Amino acid sequence: MYQRIRDLREDKDMTQKQMAKYLNCSQQGYSNYELGQRDIPTRLLIALAEFHGTSVDYILGLTNNPLQYRDKKAIHRKISK
């Protein structure tokens, strides 16, 4: 999980400080999440998934499909029409 949040951040060419600002936490706090030194609070886990357009399941390592969240939204829109 910790490597995934780092990879997602780096894929967007963001610093830890920028990510921490988005999440409204300190850079050190965010660094601790990436290093696995602190558990990520649920509200921040959800915010990370939404920001990166992926699912909490992907971040947690329950699926290897990073697009799962987007796919579900697209399916929901098709069903709603």
N, C-alpha and C positions, 0 to 999 in steps of 0.2 A: 504494500500500500504506500509506504513512504517513498519508494523509488518512483512510483507512478505519479504522485503529486509533483515531485521534482521534474520528471520528464514532461509532464503537461505544462508546467510553468516555463521550462526551458524551450519547449516547442513554440511558445508565444514570445520568445525572447524577452521575458520579464525577469526582473531581479526579485530577490526575496523581499526587498523593501517595497517594491511596487505591489507585489501580491499581498503583503501584510497590510498595506494601506487600503487595498480593496476590501480585505476581510475585517478591517478595523481592529487590527491587533498589532503588536510590536514585531519588528523584524526578528528579534531574538526568539519570540514566541513562535513565529512561523518557522524559523530555522529548526526549532525543537521538534516541530511536527514532521518536517522532512527527514530529520535524523532519527525519528522514532523514539525520541526521549520523552515526548508527551503524547498522550492520546488526543486525537482531534475531536473537539466537541461536535455533536451531531449537527448543530446549526451551521458550523463552518464546513463540515463535510458536504452538506447539501449545497451550500453556497459555492464551494469548489466545483462540484458536479455541474451546477447550473452555469457557472462562469465558463467552464471548459466545454460545455455542450456534450457532456457524457453522463453516465449514470453513477450513482453511489456504488452500485454493484461492481462497476469497472474499477473504480478507485480502490475498493476493498479487495479486489482480486477474485471476485466471485464469477466474473466473466472476462474473457479476453477481447470482447467486442467493444471498442471505445465508442462506437456509433449507436449503441443500443438505445440510448435516451432519445436521440434525434429520430431514430426509426420509429419508436413508439409514438412520438408526437405526430409524425407524418401519417401513420396508420390511423391515429385518432381523428385527424382532420378528414381523412378519406371516409371514415365511417360516419362522421357527423354530417357530411354533405348529403 
